[in-house]
Amino acid sequence: MVSSSAAHQSPYTVDDNGGIDEEWLQRLKNRGLFQGARHELFADATCYRAGFTVEHEDEKDGTSKHAEFTARHVLTGQLLSIEAKSR
């Protein structure tokens, strides 16, 4: 279970580190897309707080399957491919 304070900090953490683009904001404002967009926001923020940088994949690229984003740990260089799913 995620503490409510961590969940509330997610938008600020992401905005301070990588930014929330207009498309993401529109998904957060859409009732049908909100849950998935919020879950991705939480995954982003968690990676930032854990010491990773985040590089988002091109969601408009339908030619191949890919994760939501790639996270690289600042100190170790470890790479993670993050796929955020929510129901």
N, C-alpha and C positions, 0 to 999 in steps of 0.2 A: 504494500500500500504506500502511496506517495503522500508525503505530508502536504497539507494545503499550502503552506508557505513556499515550498519548493515549486509547486505547480503555479502559484501566482508570480513567482520570479522568472519563469520561463520566457515570457515575451521580452522582458528587460534584458535577460542574459543574451538572448539571440540578437536582439537589436544592437546591443553594445558590442558584440563580437563580429557578426557577419551581416546583420541587417535582415529585416523582414521586407521582402519586395511586395509590390502592389498586387501581384497575382496571389500571393500567400494571404494577404489581407482580405482579398475578395473571397477566398475559400473559407477563411475564418468567419466572415459575415454571412455566408450561405448556410442555412440550417442543415441542408442535406450533405454538405461537405465539411461541416465544422468539426465533427469528431475525429476524422482522419487528419485534418490540418492541425488540430490541437495536439494530437498524438505525435505527429512529426515535429512540431514545435518543442514538445517535451523531450523527444529524443535528441534533437539538436542541442538544446540547453544542457542536457545531461552530459553530452560529449564535451561541450565547452567547459563546463564546471570540472570535468575530469582531466582537463589539460590537453584536449585535442583541438586541432583546427579542423574546420569542416569545409568540404567542397561539394556543392550540390551537382547532381547529374542533370542533364538536359531532359526535363520531363516531356518536352514536345517531340523528342526523338523516338519515334515508334518503330525504327528499323531494328532495334535490338533490345533485349531485356537488360535492365540494369537496376542497381539498388537506388534508394532515395539519395544517399550521399556517401562520400568516402570521408572517413575521419583519420587524421594522422596525429599521433601523440607527439607533442612538442619536444619532449626530452628523449624518448626512445626511438622515434620515427616509425613505430608500429602503425600499420595501416589496417583499418577495419572498413568493410563495406556494410552499411547500415540500411536495412529494409524495415521501415516502420509500418506495422499493420495493426489495425484496430477494428473491432466489431461493435 
